[in-house]
């Protein structure tokens, strides 16, 4: 929690209340109902990742307020060779295991995963694990594969976006960080399990979505 407390992309309940122009009680109600996920400090105070609040807004088709967007996101690439200048300082790992080992000791806002190294069932398990683990939940998760089965499985596990190619990555990053985006994203709403709240409806880039 010390690491998260020092991260500039963490928001207090008051920050969220002011940014979204709602009563503080509304923010706490969202948390209690499972609509908005936050963590608590040792003193019991709520903290929210900007990416999680942006996910909450995107899910509902609401505009991300000025000042809430993540302007310089820290990105970790896993199993992806991407050298076209999306944040030259981004970390890159060949395998998931090596990347996951570091999440408890450093911070990132976005995880980008090359899905071609996984069978569809494993892609779904990975997305689900990233959504569940305290060190990674709330972080925006983007997958990339030309295989629609892998993309669908990754989204079904709780990932934010699945791209048919890395050409769409800059727009996808803008989408999950709350910045302007010119790409067309179509939400595919999966049935919500009773008593739970999905992280985000499964959006796919229009190109290659089928």
C-alpha positions in Angstrom: 0.0 0.0 0.0 2.9 2.3 0.6 3.7 2.1 -3.1 0.2 2.9 -4.1 0.0 5.7 -1.7 2.9 7.4 -3.4 1.4 7.0 -6.9 0.2 10.2 -8.4 -2.6 8.3 -10.2 -4.3 7.4 -6.9 -7.4 9.3 -6.0 -9.2 9.8 -2.7 -13.0 9.4 -2.4 -13.1 13.2 -2.2 -11.1 13.5 -5.4 -13.6 11.3 -7.2 -16.5 13.1 -5.7 -15.2 16.5 -6.9 -14.1 15.2 -10.3 -17.5 13.5 -11.1 -19.5 16.3 -9.3 -21.4 13.9 -7.1 -21.9 13.7 -3.4 -19.3 11.8 -1.3 -22.1 9.5 -0.2 -22.7 8.6 -3.8 -19.1 7.5 -4.2 -19.3 5.3 -1.1 -22.6 3.9 -2.3 -20.9 2.9 -5.6 -18.2 1.1 -3.7 -20.6 -0.7 -1.4 -22.7 -1.9 -4.4 -19.6 -3.1 -6.2 -19.9 -0.6 -9.1 -16.6 1.1 -8.3 -13.6 -0.7 -6.9 -11.2 0.9 -4.5 -8.6 -0.2 -2.0 -8.2 1.0 1.6 -5.2 2.4 3.4 -4.1 0.9 6.8 -6.2 3.7 8.3 -9.3 2.6 6.4 -9.4 5.4 3.8 -10.5 4.7 0.3 -8.1 5.1 -2.6 -9.0 4.7 -6.3 -6.8 4.2 -9.4 -7.5 6.7 -12.1 -7.7 3.9 -14.6 -10.5 2.2 -12.5 -12.5 5.5 -12.3 -12.1 6.0 -16.0 -13.2 2.4 -16.6 -16.3 3.1 -14.5 -17.1 6.1 -16.6 -16.4 4.5 -20.0 -18.6 1.6 -19.0 -21.5 4.0 -18.7 -20.7 6.0 -21.8 -19.9 9.1 -19.7 -17.4 11.8 -20.5 -14.1 11.6 -18.6 -13.8 15.0 -16.9 -10.8 17.2 -17.6 -8.0 16.6 -15.1 -9.0 13.0 -14.5 -7.2 11.5 -17.5 -3.8 9.7 -17.0 -1.5 12.0 -19.1 1.8 10.0 -18.9 0.8 6.3 -18.2 3.4 3.8 -17.1 3.1 0.8 -19.4 4.3 -2.8 -19.1 4.4 -4.9 -22.3 4.3 -8.7 -21.9 5.2 -10.9 -24.9 4.9 -7.9 -27.3 7.6 -6.4 -29.6 6.5 -2.9 -29.9 9.1 -0.3 -30.8 7.0 2.5 -32.4 7.4 5.0 -29.7 4.4 4.5 -27.3 6.4 5.7 -24.3 9.9 4.7 -25.1 10.6 4.1 -21.4 7.9 1.4 -21.1 9.0 -1.9 -19.6 9.0 -5.0 -21.8 9.0 -8.7 -20.7 9.1 -11.8 -22.8 7.0 -13.9 -20.3 4.1 -13.3 -18.0 5.9 -14.9 -15.0 8.8 -12.4 -15.0 6.4 -9.5 -15.4 4.1 -10.6 -12.6 7.1 -10.9 -10.2 7.6 -7.2 -10.4 4.1 -5.9 -9.8 4.4 -5.9 -6.1 7.5 -3.6 -6.1 6.7 -1.1 -8.9 3.8 0.7 -10.5 2.2 0.7 -13.9 -1.1 2.1 -15.3 -1.5 -0.2 -18.3 -0.6 -3.8 -19.1 -0.3 -4.8 -22.7 -0.3 -8.6 -23.4 0.6 -10.4 -26.6 -2.1 -13.1 -26.7 -0.7 -15.3 -29.4 1.5 -17.2 -26.9 -1.7 -18.4 -25.1 -4.5 -20.8 -25.9 -7.8 -19.1 -25.6 -8.6 -20.7 -22.2 -5.2 -19.6 -20.8 -5.8 -16.1 -22.1 -9.1 -16.0 -20.2 -7.4 -17.3 -17.0 -4.7 -14.6 -17.3 -7.2 -11.8 -17.7 -9.1 -13.1 -14.7 -6.0 -13.4 -12.6 -5.0 -9.8 -13.4 -8.4 -8.6 -12.4 -8.4 -10.5 -9.1 -4.9 -9.9 -7.8 -4.5 -6.9 -5.5 -1.3 -5.8 -7.2 -2.8 -5.6 -10.6 -6.6 -5.1 -10.2 -7.7 -1.8 -11.4 -4.8 -1.5 -13.8 -6.0 -1.2 -17.5 -5.4 -4.4 -19.3 -5.1 -4.6 -23.1 -4.5 -7.7 -25.2 -3.5 -8.1 -28.9 -4.0 -11.0 -31.2 -5.1 -11.6 -34.8 -7.1 -14.6 -33.5 -10.7 -13.6 -32.6 -11.0 -16.6 -30.2 -8.1 -15.4 -28.1 -9.5 -11.8 -28.1 -12.9 -13.0 -27.0 -11.5 -15.2 -24.3 -9.3 -12.4 -22.9 -12.2 -10.1 -22.8 -14.4 -12.7 -21.1 -11.8 -13.0 -18.4 -12.2 -9.3 -17.6 -9.7 -7.4 -19.7 -10.5 -3.9 -20.9 -9.7 -4.2 -24.6 -8.5 -6.8 -27.1 -7.0 -5.5 -30.3 -6.7 -7.3 -33.7 -3.3 -5.5 -34.2 -0.9 -3.3 -32.4 -1.6 -0.5 -34.9 -4.6 0.4 -32.8 -2.6 0.6 -29.6 -2.2 4.4 -29.4 -5.9 4.9 -29.6 -6.6 2.1 -27.2 -4.2 3.7 -24.7 -6.1 7.0 -25.1 -9.3 5.1 -24.4 -8.3 3.4 -21.2 -6.5 6.5 -19.9 -9.4 8.9 -20.5 -7.8 10.9 -23.3 -9.5 11.7 -26.6 -9.6 8.8 -29.0 -10.6 8.7 -32.7 -11.0 4.9 -32.9 -14.5 3.4 -32.9 -15.0 1.1 -29.9 -18.1 -1.1 -29.7 -19.1 -2.5 -26.3 -20.2 -6.1 -26.3 -22.1 -6.5 -23.1 -21.8 -10.0 -21.7 -24.5 -11.2 -19.2 -23.7 -10.0 -15.7 -23.3 -12.8 -13.2 -25.9 -12.4 -10.4 -24.5 -10.4 -7.5 -21.4 -9.3 -9.2 -20.3 -6.3 -11.3 -18.1 -6.8 -14.4 -15.0 -4.6 -14.7 -16.1 -3.3 -18.1 -18.2 -4.5 -20.9 -16.0 -6.2 -23.5 -15.1 -3.6 -26.0 -13.5 -4.6 -29.3 -12.0 -2.4 -31.9 -14.3 -2.3 -35.0 -11.6 -3.6 -37.3 -11.4 -7.4 -37.0 -13.9 -7.6 -34.2 -15.6 -10.7 -35.7 
